[in-house]
């Protein structure tokens, strides 16, 4: 197992950038999910909230397939 101190400066920057992108994607997806009416979400919102927490895959899956552009409002 590699430790932070074993990484080169370039690897450290890569890890920081990767983590920043991951957290930004998750934050954007959770914010969108919270603001979006349930009728405009494909499936239960609570399930999507959990899926979004799965690394890069969760937020990307939500943005790709979790949102509806039109729904049954009202």
Secondary structure, DSSP 4 states (H G I P E B T S, - for coil): ---GGGS-HHHHHHHHHHHHHHHHHHHHHHHHHHHS-GGGBSS-HHHHHHHHTSHHHHHHHIIIIIB-SS----
